[in-house]
Amino acid sequence: MLGRSLIAKLLRRLHLLPPRAVDVEKQDITEAAPQAEESAVRVAEIETAPLTPTETYQEWFRGVVGRWVQAPNTWPATSWMPDTPWGARIAKLMVEVEHDYASALLETLDAEGIRGPIVEFGVFQGDWLRVLLDACESRGYARQFIGFDSFQGLPVPSAEADLECFVEGQFSAGLAEVSARLEIERRDNLLLVPGWFADTLPTSQAATVGDISFARVDCDLYAPALECLRYLGPRLADGAVLVLDDWTFDVTKGETCAFMEWRPEVPALDFEFLCFNGVGHLYLRVRNRPIPDDEMDTAQSQPDPHPEPAPDDAGSRSSSQP
Ligand SMILES: C[S@@+](CC[C@H](N)C(=O)[O-])C[C@H]1O[C@@H](n2cnc3c(N)ncnc32)[C@H](O)[C@@H]1O
């Protein structure tokens, strides 16, 4: 039978448990039996070595959700790539599983009496809005749905803070086309708000939205994601589900970077980890809590991962508007 330490070692090797300096120390003494001094030096080296970007992310994320979560979570591992027939089947199944998961969360919200609006930031052709609409309608849940989008695709990405795969104008679908796809004519509980977030979120219409029960941030880029999160801060219901659809596992990029910048701005919110799916969708549960006075002072102390460049530096951060 495998001993507990051997199992832990195997899990660590598979990156399913975090590396721990104390285990390295124990292993050196009990298994390899090096000199105690040599072992202590090695532990000290491990403890003072600079963190890799993944470790930096993982340390930060542990602070956000209060527990260690392997990232990115790579299970299930398979050699079938998504562009092969078997890989495509796996990808399709994972999408179906996520739809069922989101529907189950809606049931939880309903059972707990959290019945505020469902909001998506980044609608594109409306696929996710349709999933959530269908899930609510088939269960007889009366919910308001709001979708914010430029309906012109992505704005100019930031060379510094966004992944290179995103380009201006990507995911463009017009308001008329999306309205038709979502059969807006027969749904008086659905509102699509066209325009750049920087223009639409500060409007009085958007200001009246509150107690949001389910929010999907699916705008791919750092700057728009930060605008959405800032809008959401005072509007998320206690117990709301927050989905970040483009989690990068990198505190310097995209939605993860935006979340890192936003997190200290909302000390009254706690985030409970629900899951990652296989394609970077992060599900969190949001809890509101009273803030003790001594926490107020430290709430704004996170470093800016992208400090503003000097005035003569040409590569400044792009805004969410092109
Ligand atoms: C990946 S798509 C959304 C996909 C969609 N949620 C679905 O279910 O398929 C990203 C969307 O974000 C929108 N978007 C990104 N930045 C924006 C901004 N600053 N203002 C408005 N819309 C924005 C784009 O127009 C695009 O439709």
The ligand as a Gaussian input file, in Angstrom:
#p B3LYP/6-31G(d) Opt

LIG

0 1
 C      -15.961000      36.650000     -26.716000
 S      -17.185000      37.760000     -27.109000
 C      -18.530000      37.326000     -26.039000
 C      -19.063000      35.954000     -26.272000
 C      -20.451000      35.732000     -25.722000
 N      -20.529000      35.929000     -24.294000
 C      -21.031000      34.366000     -26.081000
 O      -21.853000      33.850000     -25.336000
 O      -20.640000      33.826000     -27.096000
 C      -16.604000      39.268000     -26.442000
 C      -17.581000      40.424000     -26.612000
 O      -17.152000      41.515000     -25.804000
 C      -17.540000      42.715000     -26.437000
 N      -16.732000      43.817000     -25.881000
 C      -15.429000      43.785000     -25.555000
 N      -15.031000      44.966000     -25.072000
 C      -16.111000      45.775000     -25.056000
 C      -16.342000      47.117000     -24.632000
 N      -15.350000      47.898000     -24.137000
 N      -17.581000      47.636000     -24.743000
 C      -18.584000      46.871000     -25.248000
 N      -18.434000      45.585000     -25.675000
 C      -17.199000      45.039000     -25.575000
 C      -17.316000      42.426000     -27.906000
 O      -18.107000      43.239000     -28.735000
 C      -17.678000      40.951000     -28.026000
 O      -18.992000      40.775000     -28.490000

